[in-house]
Amino acid sequence: MPDADHRIYLLAGAALFAIGFYSLLAQAHLLRRIMSLNVMGGGVFLVFIALAARTPGVIPDPVPQAMVLTGIVVSVCATGLALALADRVQAATGSVELEDDEEAGDRPVPRPDPSADRKDTHSA
């Protein structure tokens, strides 16, 4: 590939990272923040693949490609964990948006009643 092709992928990866980073800072909704982290990760993966294709020779270096595959697996696991934590935040607070209020940390967080989730397993 000519160098111009690599620059396109590098710029596209940098643009994806910048869009994700801006969204991460601008959005208050947890689901949108999780998705912006995924967009940032996609940008990083694209940059790694573009850099791997620049190696001299016919066959590109397989190490960056293996790193990207491992990163994709880690990204999926981190997204699943983040979604589970967002669900817990929504269950605990009733809202999925983060507050920008500086006094929000001073207020007590309402806790759900753990006995409401239990089912009576003992029968008489």
Secondary structure, DSSP 8 states (H G I E B T S, - for coil): --HHHHHHHHHHHHHHHHHHHHHHHH--BHHHHHHHHHHHHHHHHHHHHHHHTTSSSSS--HHHHHHHHHHHHHHHHHHHHHHHHHHHHHHHHS--B----GGGGTS------HHHH-------
